[in-house]
Amino acid sequence: MGRQQVSIDMSKLLEMADNQIPQKEMAATLGVSAPTLRDRIAELRSQQGIILESKEVENLRVIKLKEKVLSRL
């Protein structure tokens, strides 16, 4: 059984990232280690990638549907 994941204030994280604060400074402000912050950011990017891929697939479905409708006109 692993350790419990440290809670990170995502709104603060996103705000600091938008302001291009260095990761070491972000980690110190959030009260976590730099490796923990790095891992959490990687996790978020991975989740975002899955969401983006899902949206791309849905967009392709919509495009195909539009093509079918237009071909019948």
Secondary structure, 3 states (H helix, E strand, C coil): CCCCCCCCCHHHHHHHHHCCCCHHHHHHHHCCCHHHHHHHHHHHHHHHHHHHHHHHHHHHHHHHHHHHHHHCC
